[in-house]
């Protein structure tokens, strides 16, 4: 089941896979791909690809055309770290 909380915003032409969670006040740009079991509660630019099981939280800002690797975690004050 895909879950998008009411105050989250998702742009056009996005792909959100099974069990992905877009939560809180997240803003996802256009043409993004959010893979299975990813969790996002941040601002995501256009054209971003999230690998399976990736998370982005704590106020991080994901720039446009970024690639977030599978099973990584992105948070404010730090880069991408493998789980």
N, C-alpha and C positions, 0 to 999 in steps of 0.2 A: 504494500500500500504506500502510495506517495503522500507525504504530508507537507502541506504548505500552510503555515499559520497565517491568520487573517491580516496581520500588519506587515508581513513580508511582501516584497515586490519582486517579481520575476519578469525579465524582459521578453522580447519576441524571439521566436525560433530557437528556444532552448530545449535541450533534452535532459530530462530528469529521470534517472533510472530507479528501479525498484528499491525500496527501503532507504532512499535518500531522504534527508531531512533538512528542509530550509526553515529556520526557526527565528524567533524573536523579531527584531527589526532589520533582518537581512535584506539587502538589495542586490539582486543578481542582474547583470547587464544582458544585452542581446547576444544571441548566438553562442551561448555557453553550453557545456556538456558536464552535467553533474552525475558521476557514476554511482553504482550500487553502494549503499551503506555509507555514503558521504554525509557529513554533518556540517552545515554552514550557518553561521549567525553573524556575518560580517558584510561589508561592501565588496562586491565582486565586479570588476570591469567587464567590458564586452570581450567575447571570444576566449573566455577562460575554460580550460579543461581540468576537471578534478578526477584523478584516478580513483578506483574503488577504495572505499574505507578511509578516505582522506578527511581531515577535519580542518576547519578554519574558524577561529573564535577569538574572543577577548579583544575586540576592537581592531584587528588586523585589517588592512586595506589591500585587496588583491588587484594589482594593476592589470590593464587590458592585455589580452593575448598571453597570459601566464599559463604555465603548465604546473599543476600541483601533483606530484607523483603519488602513486598508489601507497596507501597506508602511512602517509605523512601527516604531520600536524603543523599548522601555521598559526602563530599567535602574535599579538602586539609585542614588539621589543625583541623579536627573534625571527630568524629565517625559518626555513622548512627543516623539520627534524623527522627522521624515520622513527616510527613506533617500534 
